Amino acid sequence: MNTRMTPAAIFFAILSLFVSASLVHAQDIDWSGSGELGLVVNRGNSESESANAKLEVLVQKNNWSNESTASGVYSRDSGNTSANRFVLANRTDYQFGGHRYAVGALRYDRDRFSSFRYQGSVALGYGYRLIDTEIHRLRVEAGPGFRISEIRETSKQDDQVIARGFFDYRWNVSETTEFNNKTLIEAGSDNTFAENVTSLSVAINSRVSLKTGITLRHNTEVDPGKKKTDFLSTVNLVYNFKPKSGE
């Protein structure tokens, strides 16, 4: 299995860490985060293993906020790898006041079974919170960006200008239950990538929750024999962490 990171992935990872570290070392910051893990192991008439994990850190200071995310999916069936993907993402926004904000987003996606060896994007945009209450929250973002990708079949690099759209809806169903739906669209002249993530989490206690999710990923242009849409269903344990006051 080739796990070598490309220069693009290294760049995105370093930049994400730099932005997060800059805010973390500042004064009067507020940060929170979560880690989640799902694991399935099957033995007997068939042998398979499947795992998915995600780490998310949110840092806030005054009008600034930065969200860094790392996630991965891995699966083997009868000794053969059937899924191998990891994603790095970073999103920084600055609140103007009211419901308006500016946003910058980075994303690096490497999938062994995709038509693209990797896809990396950077985008700037304008965001607006259409709904912002204790129960419901809906924010939308739009703006231009640039995407670099490597086509697996030809090993050629494909660079193109994109339009990025992002929709984030959150519903606090009760004190212990939360519904979330996020949609990302990166539209380019050669390929449009879209991802929709729907999840429902139920808190077991103040730190641990159980989360079920469905992820749909779609590329409009793929190699012959490849499917345009990938589907992933997960059930994960989530650990929520946050420093105590004064730490």
N, C-alpha and C positions, 0 to 999 in steps of 0.2 A: 504494500500500500504506500503510495507516494503522498507524503504529508508536507512536502516542501512548500513554504510560503513564497509567493511571488513578491517582487519589489512593490507592487501596488498594495498588497495586503500588509506588508511591513509598514508602508507609509501611512495607511489608514489607521493601523493599530497604534503607531507612535503618536500620530496627531490626536487621536481620541484620548490616549493616556495623558498627553500633554495638557489638553484642555481641562480634563477632569482634575489632574494634579494641581493646576493653577488655581482652580476654585477651592479645592480641598484645603490648600495651604493658606488661603485667605482668611481674614477674620470674619466672625459672625456668619458662618455658613451653616446651612441646614442640609443634611444628607440622609438618604435612606436607600435601601436596596433589598433585593431578594434573590434567592437561588432556588432553582427547581430541578427535579430529577425524576425521570421515569425509567423503569427497567422491567423487561420481560425476558425470562429464560425458560425455554421449553426443552425437556428431555424425555426420551422414550422412543416411540416409533419415529419421531422426527426430532431434529436438533436445530434450535434457532435461538438467537440472542438479539435483543433490540434495546437500544438506549437512546434517550434524548435528554439534554441538559440545557439550562439557560441561566445566565448571570446578568443581573441588571442593577445599575447604580445610578441614582439621581442626586445631583448636587445643585443646591440653590443658594444664591446670594443676591440680595436686593432685587434688581430687575432681571438678573441673569439666572438661567437654569441650564444644566447640561445632563443629558441622559446617555449613558454608554451601555451597550448590550452586546453580549457574546452568546451564541447558541450553536448547538450541534446536534446532528442525528446520525446514528450508526446502527446498522443491522446486518446480521449474518444468518444465512439459511443453509443448513447442511454443509457448513464450511466455506460457503461462497458469500462474499460481500454483496449485499443487495441494496444498501443505502449508505452513503457517506457524504455528509454535507456539513459545513460550518459557515456561520455568518457573523460578521463584525459590523456594528452600526454605532453611529454617534450622532446625536442631535442637540444643537445648542440654540436657545432662543433668548431674545431680549424683549421684555414687555415695555411697550410705549405708554401704557396706561389705558384704562378701560378694557376693551376686549381685543385690542390690536397688538400684534407682536411681529418681529422679524425672526426668521429662522434659517439656520444653516444645517445641512444634513450630509452625512457620509455613510456609505454602505459598501461592504465587500462581501461577495457571495461566491463560495467555491463548492461546486457540486460534481462529484465524480461521475454521476450518471446523467448529467445535463448535456445538452448540445454545446454549451459553453463551458470551457475549462474554468473560467472565472468571469464575474461581472463586478465592476467597481464603479461607483457613481459619487459625484459631489454636486450639491444643488443649494441654491439660495432661494428664499421665498418670503411670502407674506402670509401671516396666519391670523385667523379671527375665531374667537370663541363664540359660537352661535348660541350655545346654552351653557350656563355656568352656575349650577345650583348644587346644593348638598346631595341631591338625589340623582340628577341627570347632568352630564357634561358632554358637549359636542364641540369639537374644534376641527377646523378645516385649514389646509395649507396648500399653496400653489406657487410655482415659480420655475425658472429655467435651471438647467443643470447640464452636466457633461458626463458621459458614461464611456468607460473603456472595457472591452471584453475580448476574450480570446476564443475563437471558434475551434472546437475540439477536433473536428474532422480535418481541417486544413492547417491548424496552428497559426492562423492569421489573426492579427489584432484588428478589432473593429472599434473605431472611435466615432462617437456621434453626439450631437446636441440632443438633449431630451427636455421634455416638460414633466415636472414632478407634481403629483397631487397626493395628498394624504388626508385621511378622515379618521378621527378617533372619537368613538362614542363609549361612554362609561355610565352604567346604571347601578347605583347602590340599591339593590333590591331590598335588603334589610341590613341590620347591624353586622351580620356575619356573612352575607352573600353579595357578590359583585359580578355583574355581567359586563363584558368588554368586547368591542368589535373594532378592529383596526384594518384599514384598507390603504395599501400603497400602490400607486400607479406611476411607472416611469415609461413615458411614451416617446419612442424615437422613430426615425424614418425607416430603419431596417427591422426593428423589433420593439414590441411593447411588452414590458414585464409588469405583471399585476400580482399582488399577494393580498389575501384576505385572511385574517386571524380572528377567530371567534372563541371566546373562553368564558367559563363560569367557574368561579372559585368560592369555596365555602370554608370559613375559618373554623379550625378545630380549637385553637386557643389564640392568644395574642401574637404568637410567633409562627405557628404552623397552620397551613391550610391545605385543602385538597382542591386540585384544579383539573378540570377537563377542558380540552381544546380541540378545535378543528382548523387546520391550515390548508388553504387552497393556493397553489402557485401556478401561474400561467405565463407562457411565452408564446407570442403569436407566430414566431418563426423558429422552427426546429429542424434537425436533420431528418432525413427519411427514416422511418421506422421508430422514431421517438414520439412519445405522446406530448401534447402541448400542455396538459394540465397534470399536476401532481397533487395528491391528497394525503394528508397526514392527520391521524386522530391520536390524541395523547391523553393519558391520565397521570398526573404528576403530584408529588408532594412538594410543597413550596415552603421555604423557610424565609421569613421576613426579619431583616436585621436593621437596627438603627442604634447609634451610640446613645448612651445615657446622657442626661443633661450635665454639662460641665466637662465632658470628655473631649 
